[in-house]
């Protein structure tokens, strides 16, 4: 559906979109989907502290190395 939406949107020159708003919505949807997949894969959807700590450590390493 994304390629179809892009093709449809490219043909609509009369409608002005704010690209940053559209990207914020798309990124928010991706974050929601990915965090749901990461955190709710356990039985009974229990919170896993080890996964959260691994994600935070990985994010910290990525920030330091960047």
VMD Tcl script that draws the C-alpha trace (Angstrom):
set ca {
  {0.00 0.00 0.00}
  {2.90 2.38 0.61}
  {4.06 2.46 -3.03}
  {0.45 3.01 -4.16}
  {0.09 5.85 -1.70}
  {3.30 7.44 -2.94}
  {2.18 7.19 -6.56}
  {-1.22 8.65 -5.71}
  {0.34 11.43 -3.65}
  {2.83 12.33 -6.38}
  {-0.03 12.94 -8.79}
  {-1.88 15.28 -6.42}
  {-0.02 18.56 -6.91}
  {-2.96 20.68 -5.78}
  {-2.88 19.22 -2.25}
  {-0.06 20.57 -0.09}
  {1.25 18.13 2.52}
  {3.62 18.93 5.31}
  {6.21 16.18 4.91}
  {7.39 16.38 8.52}
  {3.88 15.68 9.84}
  {3.48 12.67 7.55}
  {6.91 11.33 8.55}
  {6.10 11.80 12.25}
  {2.97 9.68 11.85}
  {4.81 6.97 9.89}
  {7.71 6.82 12.37}
  {5.26 6.68 15.27}
  {3.45 3.76 13.67}
  {6.72 1.92 13.07}
  {7.82 2.50 16.67}
  {4.50 1.24 17.99}
  {4.61 -1.89 15.87}
  {8.25 -2.68 16.64}
  {7.93 -2.16 20.39}
  {4.81 -4.32 20.44}
  {6.70 -7.10 18.66}
  {9.75 -6.77 20.95}
  {8.00 -6.52 24.30}
  {4.94 -8.72 23.84}
  {6.50 -11.92 22.52}
  {6.60 -13.65 25.91}
  {3.88 -15.88 27.27}
  {1.06 -13.94 28.95}
  {2.65 -10.71 27.64}
  {4.80 -10.30 30.73}
  {7.26 -7.40 30.83}
  {10.87 -8.50 30.32}
  {13.38 -6.25 32.10}
  {16.34 -7.99 30.42}
  {15.08 -6.95 26.96}
  {14.62 -3.36 28.08}
  {18.12 -3.21 29.55}
  {19.62 -4.72 26.39}
  {17.82 -2.13 24.25}
  {18.96 0.73 26.50}
  {22.57 -0.52 26.50}
  {22.55 -0.89 22.72}
  {21.11 2.60 22.31}
  {23.74 4.06 24.64}
  {26.56 2.34 22.74}
  {25.17 3.61 19.43}
  {25.00 7.18 20.76}
  {28.56 7.03 22.13}
  {29.98 5.59 18.90}
  {28.14 8.07 16.73}
}
mol new
graphics top color blue
foreach p $ca { graphics top sphere $p radius 0.5 }
foreach p [lrange $ca 0 end-1] q [lrange $ca 1 end] { graphics top cylinder $p $q radius 0.2 }
display resetview
